[in-house]
Amino acid sequence: MLVFVTLLLAHTLLVRASLQDDIISALQNATDCASCHAILLPPLQALAHLGNDAFAGTITSICQTLHLADDDVCAGEMNRTGLIMAHSLRLFTVGGTTATKFCEASFGLCQQPPVTPFTVQFPSPRPSTPQTFTSQGRTPFQVVHLSDVHIDRQYTVGADANCTKSICCRNYADQTGPITEPAGPFGNHDCDSPSTLADSLVQAVNTIGAKAAFSIFTGDIVEGATWLITKDEVSDDLAAWDVQMSQGINITVYPAIGTLLFLMPIAIKLMTMIYSYRKPRLRSCQQLLEKHYEYYPEPPMGVRHSECSVGGSTAAKQTHDNSGSYAVQVPGTNLRILSMNTQYWYKQNLWLYDRDEQVPDANGLFAFMVEQLQIAEDASQRVWIIGHIPSGKADFAHDPDQFEIAYSDWENRNADTADSILFIGPALTPTSGNPAFKLYDVDPDTYEVMDMKVYMTNVSDPNFQTKPTWELYYSARESYGPLVGPLGPTDSLNASFWHQLTDVFATNETAFQLWNTRISRGGAVSACTGACKDTAICDMQSARSENNCVGALMVVVSMSMLTSARRMCRRLVFSSSAARSEIPISRLTTARDIA
């Protein structure tokens, strides 16, 4: 028996070694979609059938052999994602649509296949006289938009900010050389946010947004050292951020789930409910949705801890039943917040590829969205849809001046067909530019954005490491309004306004370069002319991801969105495309005409 086991083990090791050579050769020689199917997927699937441990170990060895990352990063990432990738590889068919999407998402070797049409009916017919919302010229109220705090609880002052990892300012065991750039107390462009920077943000929001009615937070929380992340760390980081919010912010915060969903292979905790912090009575509402993944899609296991003064049991039940999505009416308004868990269409979520069938509506989230839109329409309410990942293209690296426009007729894009606008929030983390947040002025009758102001703190300021100073970076109304034309006192920054601005960008080089300068939030500016400019403007007009203007992007970034829904009777289109932020399985079209 011992001899048999020894021989079997030796055979398995030989098979693994042979497959490793085959995979390395395929990675070096696969150049297009056909070769991905023909020479890359077969050995990967064969390896996956040897088991999760064999798969993770072999892929780790390949990563280390090819020096794709530091050895510990290779091991950590494969231990985190290897079993998910192996699970999906065992279940889809080479040559099929899912396999093509896997090749595109994992290796960038394929174009996205055509989208699969999918229609969700509204519960009631379209009203013969749709509700209209008209500004009465009343004083706007304010809303704060926070996003992508990415707080590194292991950030170490004095650690090297110049390291071989994707995130520095930590005491890594393999970083033993002399320190060349000591990390300061409040952060560095090569590092995620220290807790001190998060405290500074909270204080700034509490001061600058003192008159704000509420805030939205569109994820993420956990730092980018994903190869080291554990379930306990995710839970602890969520709890720590909850404490920071409760101690510093005096207004209600409506959150959306970030990209934590794809980080943990077995169990992950996701913030899915509403923070409510109001003085003098502080109420810390930390709602964590615990989800165990064995197969996709799977209903959530349940909501842990419920103590909310806004939303209450109804919103808590929605997060349970709808996998992290919820809807709630903002008290004292006719505005409904619809928070959607966008991770079901995040193409780096490898659980999405474990079947050949194209799942049109994972966990019924589209049906839930349409249901909530119907409720809002029946109650004559407006709707803001918030989520972490924009529905359009991918490379929005937490930038404050990014936006996406949705059209009723994308082939005929103009100010009249511009239907909805997506505002993409800037990040606290300095890795993509200077830390920033947004403050919206909102019309109390139409709930449309009248102005969008970006506040930032400059990491390069000589006083930054002593005490960050948060200042107004720019006002969209003041900066872009004159470029589009005179704005009346009741004219909003709606989708039509932003479309007209893209027309200005196309012909006014100075205006476009002003926008391009703001991409880095006052940091390093990358040149963008010619084809780059054409693509950038096209991307602004592509809130529907199938209309993306660029091919696959082999990067992992985080982003956020706020969709201000201009009409209650409209077609909502979310679809698959080559963008990282795609819905990789279907197109949703609500069966209702454009108002």
Secondary structure, DSSP 8 states (H G I E B T S, - for coil): -HHHHHHHHHHHHHHHHHHHHHHHHHHHH--SHHHIIIIIHHHHHHHHTT-HHHHHHHHHHHHHHTTSS-HHHHHHHHHHHHHHHHHHHTTS-TTSHHHHHHHHHHHS-S------EEEE--SS---SS-----------EEEEEE----B-TT--TTSBSS-SSSS-SS--TT--S--SSB--TT--TTS-B-HHHHHHHHHHHHHHTTT-SEEEE----B-S-GGG--HHHHHHHHHHHHHHHHHH--SEEEE---GGGGT-SSEEEEE-S-BEE-SSSEE----EEEEE-SSSS----EEE----SSSHHHHHHHHHHTTT-EEEE-TTSSEEEEE--GGGG-TT-GGGGS-SS--SSGGGHHHHHHHHHHHHHHTT-EEEEEESS-SS-S---S-TT-EEEEES-GGG-STTTEEEEEE----SSGGGSS-EEEEEEE-TTT--EEEEEEEE--TTSTTTTT----EEEEEHHHHHHHHH----TT----HHHHHHHHHHHHH-HHHHHHHHHHTTTTS------THHHHHHHHHHT--SGGG-SS----------EEEEE--SS---EE---SSTT--SS-EEEES----
